[in-house]
Amino acid sequence: MKTKTLKICPNDYEHKYWPDHLIAGIDEAGRGPLAGPLSVAGVIFPPGYENPEIYDSKALTEKKRDRLYEVIKEDALWFEIIEVTPSEIDALNILEADRKAMKQIAEDAEGADIVLTDAMKFSIAGKTIIDLIKGDQKSISIAAASILAKVTRDRIMQEYDKIYPAYGFARNKGYGTKQHMDAIREAGITPIHRRSFAPVRVVQEKLF
């Protein structure tokens, strides 16, 4: 007999610890693109906070993300957004650059003794770190962080599109689309490209 899997509410994990603990949720946007920064965000909501619209940023429309971005900043007790540069990503590798930024946000989250991350493991003295697979679908705090991170990064890439119009950054957000790859081969690599990422590195080696 098969067991039916019930969908977990977006703030189930918070309700395990509220109101006795303050919880920070952390998530990132932009691990996979070939260009642009990694955006990492953290959010602390008041214990008991509810908003059924806040969910995994990838499941929301751009219009809804933009609206919720303002709601989250208004309703949160605290939030922080860190931009990790392509050069730092190249120096550390994407996983360690992400971990470093998340750890910094967790340390900065004053008063939060429980930190929920989207599948990122690390430790900090005096805080309980809980890494959740698909955390942006299980925790309202992580989901909110995912929205702040994605909206922030998308807006950055839209600005970069004005500087480097050939690459289509406003549309592809730095991912390796055909237009983007063709532009790399024809116009070269920009200062915002992640030179350690294989598709960029291969093209760079062929050019030089």
N, C-alpha and C positions, 0 to 999 in steps of 0.2 A: 504493500500500500504506500503510495507516494504522499509525502508530507507537503502540504501547501505552504509556500513561503509568503509571509505577509510583508507588505511594503512598510519600511521603517519610516516613521514621521521625521521630518527634517530636524526637529529639536529633541528627539528622544534621548540623545546622549547628555544634553544639558540638564534634562529633568532628573537624571540619575544623581546629579550633584547640587543643583539649585535647591534651596537658597543658601546652603551652608558654604558654598564655594563660589569664587569668581572665576569665570572660564574665558580663556582666550582661544579663538579659532584662527588657524593660519593656513593659507593656500597661496599658490602661485599661478601665473599665466605666462606662457611663452617659453616652455622648455624645448619645444621641437623646432621652432623657426631657425632659419639660416642667418637671419639678420635682426638687429634690434636688441633691446635689453630684455632681461628677465624681470618681471614685476612680481613682487612678493608682498602680501598684505596680511595684517592681523587685525582682529576685531574683538572687542569685549562688549557684550550687551548687558543691560541690567538683568539680574536674575528674574526669571519668569517671562522674559520678553517673547512676544509672539508676532509673527508675520508670515502667513502661509505662502506669500508670493516669493519669499526668499528661498532660492534653491540653486543647484548647480548652474553656474553661469553659462555653461555650454548648452544647456537645455532652454535658455531664454533667448528671446529676440533682442536685437541691439537696442531697440526702443525701450523695452522693459528693463534691460540692464542699466541703461542711462538713467531711467527714472528711479530705480532702486538704489543706484549709486548715491543719489542725493538723500534718499530716505535713510540709508544705512549710516551715512556720515552724520545725519541729524540725530538719529536715535541711539547710536552707540555711545557707551560711556567713554570709550577710547578706541582709536584706530591708528594704524601706522602703515605706510606704504614705502617699500624700499625698491629702488631700481638698480639692478645689477648690470653693469656695463658689459658689452661684448668682450672687451679686453680682460675683464676679471673672469668671465666665463672661460675664455681661452686659457687663462693662467691656472685656473683651479679644476676645470672640467664642469660640465653643467650640473651634475649631481652635487658635487661639493660646494659649488657656488650657491645652489638652491639651499642646501643644508645650512651654510654659513648665514645666509640672510634670514632664514626661518629661526635659527638659534638667536640671532640678534634681536628679532622681534619678540621672541619669547622672553628674553632677558629684559627687554624694554617694557613689557606688559606688567607694569607695577600693580600689585595687588592680586593678580591672577595666580592662583596656586595650582590650577589645572590648565594644561595647554593641549588642545586637540589639533592634530595636523592631518593633512591629507596624505597618508602613507609615507611620512618622513620620520625616520628614527633619529633621535639624538637625546642627550641627557643634560639637565641643568640642576645644580644643587638647589634643593628647597622647592622644586616644582615637579609635579607629576605630568609626564609627557605621554599622551596616548595617541598612537598613530592608527588612523582608521582607513582601511581600503575603501575607496569611493566615499571618503568623508564628506565631500561637498553634497552628497545625497542623503547623509545621515545626521548632519549637524548644522543647525542654522548659523552658528558662528563661523564654521568653515565655509559654508555656502556664501555667506556675506563677504568673507575675505576673498573668495574666488571672484565675486562680482567687482569688488574694488580693484583687484589686481588686473582683471581683464579689461575693464573700462579704461583704467589708467594706461595700460599698454596699448590698447587700440588707438587711443587718442595720440599717444606718442608716435605711433607708426603713421598716422594720418599727417602729422606734422613733417615726418621724414619724407613722406611722399612729395611734399612741396619742394624739398631740397633735392631729392633724387627721383624725379618723375618717371624715368624710364623703367623702374623696377616694379611698379604697381603696388607699392607698399600699402596704400590705402585700402586695397582690395585683399591682397594676399597676406598682409600683416607680417611679412618676412618669411612665410613658408615657401618651399621650393616649387612653385608653380612653373609652368612652361615659360610664361612671360618673364618671370624672375630669373630663371636659369639662362634664358636667351640673353637677357640684359647683362648678366654676369659675364657671359662669353663675349658679348659685343662691346660693352662699356667698362667692364672690369669690376673689381671688388671695391666697395665703399668702406669708409672708416667704421660703419656700423655693422659690417659683416662679421660673423663668427668664424674666424680663419681656421679654427681647430675642427670645425664640422666637416665631415668627409666631402660632401658635394662642393663646398667652397674650396677646400684644400686641393681637391683634384683639379678643379678649373685653374686655380692659382698656379699649381705646379706645371700645367700645360702652357700657361701664359708666360711663365718665367723659366 
